[in-house]
Amino acid sequence: MKILITGANGFLGHYLTEQLLRADHLVIATGKGESRLPFGGNSNFLYQSMDFTDPFSVHDAMTTHAPDVVVHAGAMSKPDECEQNQWRAYITNVEATVTMLVNAEEHRCFFVFISTDFVFDGEKGMYSEDDSPNPVNFYGKTKLEAEEAVFEYEYDWAIVRTVLVYGKPQSGRSNILTMVREKLDMGESYRVVDDQVRTPTYVEDLASGIVSIIEKRAKGVFHISGEDTLTPYQMACETAQLLGLNSSLLTRATAADFSQPATRPPRTGFVIEKAKKLLGYKPISFSEGLRRTFE
């Protein structure tokens, strides 16, 4: 299959491209500017510079390559940035998704949209695909509105919601686990929230779930995450323990201790029985994902 990916230079994009190439698919990786991906020697890999917020750029790329599948993984995904730059977040997360959908319709593509647990308010936790979204910040609102646009897509589609993705960084961008190592390595104290609950997702598990959706042409909404229920503070403590770092430098904090522009949902986490049953999805444990992150 010929698969076009947006946000291919990003964290998930790297691992998804790698797994699709390993499965012998033809991948058109797209991103702003030059490729930061190391797959240039693979004959099934093609990089196309494309700004998915620019309708002309999208039209040209889609017309040139006519993919069978579009995976729209690109987004403005930092909640505080979205809260402070709402118009840019709306253009990037909502209008650009509509642009991708309109162009995908011309080629009758299978459309896979990557979404987030932040479409929920976090009052209940352990959400299934049937639970009603109710976002508490602007990032979540834009992702929900983009989901609603996908629901109207004329051909086959899937929405993949995920939670707090972690793993080995490939483009230099830190995540919570690598931040813990950096801080503790330098002997600095680090405050981490302990009143927000998540089911953190190992990035390679997420990528494999998306590959299964593509290969099975599985339609509808899927929740894909890990199974271990943890707070960020607990994740940080396990990281310190694995790496033999001084966990006493970690300070337990609450969301109220931070003055962040965007409200975070207190309890998310996913029920993943649908993904297990229909996709054969089998996430690794957090402790195993942690070990692989720092291998």
C-alpha positions as CSV (number, residue, x, y, z in Angstrom):
1,M,0.0,0.0,0.0
2,K,1.0,3.6,-0.6
3,I,0.7,5.5,2.6
4,L,1.1,9.2,3.1
5,I,2.0,10.4,6.7
6,T,1.8,14.0,8.0
7,G,4.1,15.0,10.8
8,A,6.6,12.3,9.7
9,N,9.5,14.2,11.2
10,G,7.9,14.0,14.6
11,F,8.2,11.5,17.4
12,L,5.4,9.1,16.4
13,G,6.1,9.8,12.7
14,H,9.6,8.3,13.0
15,Y,8.5,5.0,14.5
16,L,5.4,4.7,12.3
17,T,7.5,5.2,9.1
18,E,10.0,2.7,10.3
19,Q,7.4,0.0,11.0
20,L,5.5,0.6,7.8
21,L,8.7,0.3,5.8
22,R,9.5,-2.9,7.7
23,A,6.1,-4.3,6.6
24,D,7.1,-3.5,3.0
25,H,4.6,-0.6,2.4
26,L,5.5,2.4,0.3
27,V,5.7,5.4,2.6
28,I,5.4,9.1,1.5
29,A,6.7,10.9,4.6
30,T,5.7,14.6,4.7
31,G,6.8,17.4,6.9
32,K,7.8,21.1,6.9
33,G,11.2,21.7,5.4
34,E,13.9,19.0,5.1
35,S,13.6,15.3,6.1
36,R,15.0,14.4,9.5
37,L,14.3,10.7,8.9
38,P,17.2,8.2,8.4
39,F,15.4,6.0,5.9
40,G,16.7,7.6,2.7
41,G,18.4,4.3,1.6
42,N,15.1,2.4,1.5
43,S,13.6,2.2,-2.0
44,N,10.1,2.2,-0.4
45,F,10.7,5.6,1.3
46,L,10.0,8.9,-0.2
47,Y,10.1,12.3,1.5
48,Q,7.9,15.2,0.4
49,S,8.1,18.6,1.9
50,M,4.5,19.6,2.6
51,D,2.8,22.2,4.9
52,F,-0.5,20.6,5.8
53,T,-2.0,24.0,6.7
54,D,-1.5,25.2,3.1
55,P,-4.2,23.9,0.8
56,F,-2.1,24.3,-2.3
57,S,0.8,22.4,-0.8
58,V,-1.5,19.6,0.2
59,H,-3.3,19.4,-3.1
60,D,0.1,19.3,-5.0
61,A,1.4,16.4,-2.8
62,M,-1.8,14.4,-2.9
63,T,-2.2,14.8,-6.7
64,T,1.5,13.8,-7.3
65,H,1.4,10.7,-5.1
66,A,-2.3,9.6,-5.0
67,P,-1.9,7.6,-1.8
68,D,-4.1,4.7,-0.8
69,V,-4.0,5.7,2.9
70,V,-3.5,9.0,4.7
71,V,-2.3,9.0,8.3
72,H,-2.8,12.5,9.7
73,A,-0.4,12.5,12.6
74,G,0.8,16.2,12.4
75,A,-0.7,18.6,14.9
76,M,0.0,21.5,17.3
77,S,0.0,19.3,20.4
78,K,1.4,21.3,23.3
79,P,-1.7,22.2,25.4
80,D,-0.2,25.5,26.7
81,E,0.8,26.7,23.3
82,C,-2.7,25.9,22.0
83,E,-4.2,27.9,24.9
84,Q,-2.0,30.9,24.2
85,N,-2.2,30.8,20.4
86,Q,-5.8,29.7,19.8
87,W,-6.2,31.0,16.3
88,R,-3.0,29.2,15.2
89,A,-4.1,26.0,17.0
90,Y,-7.5,26.2,15.3
91,I,-5.9,26.6,11.8
92,T,-3.3,23.8,12.5
93,N,-5.6,21.2,14.2
94,V,-9.0,21.8,12.7
95,E,-8.8,23.7,9.4
96,A,-5.8,21.7,8.2
97,T,-7.6,18.4,9.1
98,V,-10.5,19.5,6.9
99,T,-8.0,20.3,4.1
100,M,-6.5,16.8,4.4
101,L,-10.0,15.3,4.3
102,V,-11.1,17.2,1.2
103,N,-8.0,16.1,-0.7
104,A,-8.2,12.5,0.6
105,E,-11.8,12.3,-0.6
106,E,-10.6,13.0,-4.2
107,H,-8.5,9.8,-4.1
108,R,-10.9,7.8,-1.9
109,C,-8.1,7.3,0.7
110,F,-8.5,5.3,3.9
111,F,-8.1,8.3,6.4
112,V,-6.5,7.6,9.8
113,F,-6.6,10.5,12.3
114,I,-4.4,10.6,15.4
115,S,-6.2,12.1,18.4
116,T,-5.8,12.3,22.2
117,D,-7.2,11.5,25.6
118,F,-7.5,15.3,26.1
119,V,-10.9,15.2,24.3
120,F,-12.2,13.9,27.7
121,D,-12.7,16.0,30.9
122,G,-10.9,13.5,33.2
123,E,-13.6,13.3,35.8
124,K,-14.2,9.6,35.3
125,G,-11.0,8.0,34.0
126,M,-10.5,4.8,32.1
127,Y,-12.5,5.9,29.0
128,S,-13.9,3.6,26.4
129,E,-14.6,4.5,22.8
130,D,-18.3,4.9,23.7
131,D,-17.8,7.6,26.4
132,S,-18.8,11.1,25.5
133,P,-16.0,13.6,25.0
134,N,-16.0,16.9,26.9
135,P,-12.6,18.7,26.6
136,V,-11.4,21.1,29.3
137,N,-8.7,23.0,27.3
138,F,-8.4,24.4,23.8
139,Y,-6.1,21.7,22.5
140,G,-8.7,19.1,23.4
141,K,-11.4,21.2,21.8
142,T,-9.5,21.5,18.5
143,K,-8.9,17.7,18.4
144,L,-12.5,17.0,19.1
145,E,-13.7,19.4,16.3
146,A,-11.2,17.7,14.0
147,E,-12.7,14.3,15.0
148,E,-16.1,15.6,14.2
149,A,-14.9,16.5,10.7
150,V,-13.5,13.0,10.2
151,F,-16.9,11.5,11.2
152,E,-18.3,13.2,8.1
153,Y,-15.7,11.8,5.7
154,E,-17.3,10.0,2.8
155,Y,-15.0,7.0,2.6
156,D,-13.3,4.7,5.2
157,W,-11.8,6.3,8.3
158,A,-10.3,5.5,11.7
159,I,-9.7,7.7,14.7
160,V,-6.8,6.7,17.0
161,R,-6.9,8.3,20.5
162,T,-3.8,7.8,22.6
163,V,-2.4,8.8,26.0
164,L,0.9,10.4,27.1
165,V,3.2,8.8,24.6
166,Y,6.8,8.0,25.7
167,G,9.9,6.2,24.3
168,K,13.3,6.9,23.0
169,P,13.4,10.4,21.4
170,Q,14.6,10.4,17.8
171,S,14.6,14.1,16.9
172,G,16.1,15.6,20.1
173,R,12.7,16.5,21.6
174,S,12.5,15.6,25.3
175,N,9.7,13.8,27.0
176,I,8.9,13.4,30.7
177,L,11.2,10.4,31.1
178,T,14.2,12.0,29.4
179,M,13.6,15.2,31.4
180,V,13.8,13.3,34.6
181,R,17.2,11.8,33.6
182,E,18.5,15.2,32.6
183,K,17.4,16.9,35.8
184,L,18.6,14.2,38.2
185,D,21.9,13.7,36.3
186,M,22.7,17.4,37.0
187,G,21.6,17.0,40.7
188,E,18.7,19.3,40.2
189,S,15.3,18.9,42.0
190,Y,12.3,18.3,39.8
191,R,8.6,18.9,40.7
192,V,6.3,16.3,39.1
193,V,2.5,16.2,39.4
194,D,1.0,13.3,41.3
195,D,-2.7,14.1,41.0
196,Q,-3.1,13.3,37.3
197,V,-3.7,9.7,36.3
198,R,-2.8,8.3,32.9
199,T,-2.2,5.0,31.0
200,P,1.1,6.0,29.4
201,T,1.7,4.6,25.8
202,Y,5.0,3.2,24.5
203,V,5.5,4.8,21.1
204,E,6.3,1.6,19.3
205,D,3.1,0.1,20.6
206,L,1.2,3.0,19.3
207,A,2.9,2.7,15.9
208,S,2.1,-1.0,15.7
209,G,-1.5,-0.4,16.6
210,I,-1.8,2.1,13.7
211,V,-0.1,-0.4,11.3
212,S,-2.7,-3.0,12.3
213,I,-5.5,-0.5,11.6
214,I,-4.1,0.2,8.2
215,E,-3.5,-3.5,7.2
216,K,-6.9,-4.6,8.5
217,R,-8.6,-1.5,7.2
218,A,-10.2,-1.3,10.6
219,K,-12.8,1.5,10.8
220,G,-14.1,3.6,13.6
221,V,-12.7,5.0,16.8
222,F,-9.9,3.1,18.6
223,H,-8.3,3.7,22.0
224,I,-4.7,2.7,22.0
225,S,-2.5,3.1,25.1
226,G,-0.6,1.1,27.7
227,E,-2.4,-0.8,30.5
228,D,-0.5,0.4,33.6
229,T,-2.2,3.2,35.5
230,L,0.3,5.8,36.7
231,T,0.8,9.4,37.7
232,P,3.6,11.4,36.1
233,Y,5.3,11.4,39.6
234,Q,5.2,7.6,39.7
235,M,6.6,7.4,36.2
236,A,9.4,9.7,37.3
237,C,10.2,7.6,40.4
238,E,10.4,4.4,38.3
239,T,12.7,6.2,35.8
240,A,15.0,7.2,38.7
241,Q,15.0,3.7,40.1
242,L,15.9,2.1,36.7
243,L,18.7,4.5,36.1
244,G,20.1,4.4,39.6
245,L,19.5,8.2,40.1
246,N,18.6,10.0,43.3
247,S,14.8,9.9,43.5
248,S,14.8,12.1,46.6
249,L,15.4,15.0,44.2
250,L,11.9,14.4,42.9
251,T,9.2,16.4,44.6
252,R,5.5,15.4,44.6
253,A,3.3,18.2,43.3
254,T,-0.3,18.9,42.4
255,A,-1.7,20.5,39.3
256,A,-2.6,23.6,41.5
257,D,1.1,24.1,42.2
258,F,1.8,25.0,38.6
259,S,0.5,28.1,36.8
260,Q,-0.1,26.6,33.4
261,P,-2.3,28.3,30.8
262,A,-4.1,25.0,29.9
263,T,-6.2,23.0,32.3
264,R,-5.3,19.3,32.3
265,P,-7.9,16.6,32.8
266,P,-7.2,14.9,36.2
267,R,-8.0,11.3,35.3
268,T,-7.8,9.9,31.8
269,G,-6.5,6.4,30.8
270,F,-8.2,4.1,28.4
271,V,-10.0,0.8,28.2
272,I,-8.3,-0.9,25.3
273,E,-10.4,-4.1,24.9
274,K,-11.7,-3.1,21.4
275,A,-8.1,-2.7,20.1
276,K,-7.1,-6.0,21.7
277,K,-10.0,-7.8,20.1
278,L,-10.1,-6.3,16.7
279,L,-6.5,-5.4,16.1
280,G,-4.6,-8.0,18.2
281,Y,-3.1,-5.1,20.1
282,K,-0.8,-6.2,22.9
283,P,1.0,-3.3,24.7
284,I,4.1,-4.0,26.7
285,S,4.3,-3.1,30.4
286,F,5.4,0.4,31.5
287,S,8.5,-1.1,33.2
288,E,9.5,-2.8,29.9
289,G,8.8,0.3,27.9
290,L,11.0,2.3,30.3
291,R,13.8,-0.2,29.9
292,R,13.6,0.0,26.1
293,T,13.5,3.8,26.3
294,F,16.9,3.9,28.0
295,E,18.6,0.9,26.3
